[in-house]
Amino acid sequence: MKHAKRPTRTQKMLMQAARLNYENWLVIKDTAEEMVIQNRQTDRTRTIRKELYK
């Protein structure tokens, strides 16, 4: 499995639109349809559908 990375500016804005604190999340995978993120403390993964937050 790849290492999670810090979010970019546009990814941070998407997380804020989904009512998440971007400081607590790392990005695992970012495609055109969805973004998979991982919590820094609990290692819980979550998927954000981009079509819902445009």
Backbone torsions as a table, in degrees:
resi	resn	phi	psi	omega
1	MET	NA	141.2	179.5
2	LYS	-72.8	159.0	175.5
3	HIS	-78.9	144.1	177.8
4	ALA	-75.3	148.5	-176.6
5	LYS	-117.9	160.1	174.6
6	ARG	-68.4	144.9	-177.9
7	PRO	-74.0	149.6	173.9
8	THR	-82.1	178.3	-178.4
9	ARG	-61.8	-44.3	-179.5
10	THR	-68.5	-34.9	177.3
11	GLN	-68.2	-36.4	176.2
12	LYS	-62.7	-42.2	179.2
13	MET	-64.3	-37.3	177.5
14	LEU	-66.1	-40.0	178.0
15	MET	-65.2	-40.1	177.3
16	GLN	-64.6	-37.1	177.2
17	ALA	-64.6	-30.7	178.0
18	ALA	-87.3	10.5	178.6
19	ARG	62.0	41.3	175.8
20	LEU	-117.5	149.6	175.5
21	ASN	-85.7	113.1	-174.4
22	TYR	-65.1	-18.7	178.8
23	GLU	-70.2	-18.7	-177.8
24	ASN	-96.9	-0.1	-172.6
25	TRP	-127.0	147.9	174.1
26	LEU	-119.9	150.3	-176.6
27	VAL	-94.1	126.0	176.7
28	ILE	-94.1	-50.0	-176.9
29	LYS	-143.9	137.3	179.7
30	ASP	-133.7	108.8	178.4
31	THR	-113.8	-179.0	-179.8
32	ALA	-68.3	-28.7	-176.7
33	GLU	-94.8	-32.9	-173.3
34	GLU	-150.1	163.8	175.6
35	MET	-130.6	126.6	179.4
36	VAL	-101.5	125.2	-177.3
37	ILE	-124.2	160.2	-177.0
38	GLN	-130.9	134.8	178.9
39	ASN	-72.0	138.6	-177.6
40	ARG	-66.8	-39.0	-175.1
41	GLN	-87.6	-43.6	-171.3
42	THR	-101.1	-8.7	-177.2
43	ASP	62.5	17.5	176.8
44	ARG	-73.9	136.6	178.8
45	THR	-101.5	152.7	-178.5
46	ARG	-147.1	146.6	179.2
47	THR	-113.5	130.0	177.6
48	ILE	-110.2	120.5	176.0
49	ARG	-80.8	119.5	-175.2
50	LYS	-69.4	-28.6	-178.3
51	GLU	-65.3	-21.2	-178.7
52	LEU	-81.2	-18.9	-171.9
53	TYR	-120.7	29.4	178.2
54	LYS	-95.1	NA	NA
